[in-house]
Amino acid sequence: MTDDGIGKKTVRDIDVAGKRVLVRADLNVPIANGAVADDTRIRESLPTIRYLQEQGAIVVLCSHLGRPKGKDAALSLAPVAGRLGNLLGQDVFFAEDCIGPVAKDAVDAASPGRVVLLENLRFYKEEEANDTEFARQLASLADIYVNDAFGTAHRAHASTEGVTHYLPAVAGFLLEKEVRYLSTLVANPPRPFAAVIGGAKVSTKIPAIEHLLPKLDILVLGGGMANTFLKAEGVNVQMSLVEDEQVAIARRILERARAAGVRVLIPTDVVAASKFAADAEARHVPAGQVPPGYMVLDIGPETVSAYAEALRAAAAVIWNGPMGVFEMDKFSKGTFGMARALASLQATTVVGGGETAQVVAELGLQNQFTHVSTGGGASLEMLEGRELPGVAALLDA
């Protein structure tokens, strides 16, 4: 991948020595029994935090955690402060509020090189509403703003867009890396270029497929959304999830792809079940022979092999969305098989966040991909060719 930059200023372009720097990080990590269960996102934030510390800044971190309805002790960022402190090798001061006197006192007490973590931004409904006064109060804690939260950059919230009206705003290293990988790959991909698109609903993936199609050589389809494409091809998928209003659009995409010489692969064999449940009776059948009353919940082994074989020629592959209901053991083999096949390729391989990144992490394959995105919704919007509000709001390079 060439480093084409992202057209925005980054932390490298601004003097932070002795300054209070508000960093919007994505510390939305799973918490179990009061402790961080997976610290991947915290680790991804470390390069920016450490750089700011080395430059003599006071680092003021803010993030959301989960979807609280008002203040909720179970969704406090306090455990994150503990884990982050372990990783940094120094105490991280935790402020029990993100605005107001408590937050101000915590920041005022910090010296250069120290880190303060503010309480969950979403304890205030004003965060997601991009409320002007909330954004102003948050911004008042700092001299400079750094957005390093790619996972929320597609949302115009107070902490991603609102604060940029009050402070000089630049990108952190993680945001820069994410945007650069995804935008460079889509704008100027190595050939042959392939996309593996899965997930439950085709309606959420149509914009990405349509944006990618003119650039693709191979399009591989799986997950619940593949049922809609199978139906568009005249296959009876019985009780499977199908978005009937999208069948005509799926048919049009298939026609456009074939006319443009894009090789399209859809499942030839599937794992079907009598009900949507982990203990359902599962049957491996050809895609056109789903038994009456059954639903498709995974791609079959022949499809996995065919997909892996087709992708062996690719110079670059982007993967977004699982191939089946991977959360249930019986219907996980397609997704896990796809992950292993992609991990073994001698190609640029980029995983587009969300559930797909979860699968790669579960299998311990992160280091075998060129890039694993930390943001599901944000990466999908970039694949659709949309500008992310949290990126657009930063200072131009």
Buried (B, 14 or more C-beta within 10 A) or exposed (E): BEEEBBEBBBBEEBEBEEBBBBBBBBBBBEBEEEEBEEBBBBEBBBBBBBBBBEBBBBBBBBBBBEEBEEBBEEBBBBBBBBBBBEBBEEEBBBBEBBBEEEBBEBBEEBEBBBBBBBBBBBBBEBBBEBBEEBBBBBBBBBBBBBBBBBBBBBBBBBBBBBBBEBBBBBBBBBBBBBBBBBBBBBEEBEEBBBBBBBBBBBEBBBBBBBBBBEBBBBBBBBBBBBBBBBBBBEBEBBBBBBBEEBBEBBBEBBEBBEEEEBBBBBBBBBBBBBEEEEEBEBBEBEBBBBBEEBBBBBBBBBBBBBBBEBBEBBBBBBBBBBBBBBEBEBBBBBBBBBBBBBBBBEBBBBBBBBBBBBBBBEBEBBEBBBBBBBBBBBBBBBBBBBEBBBBBBBBEE
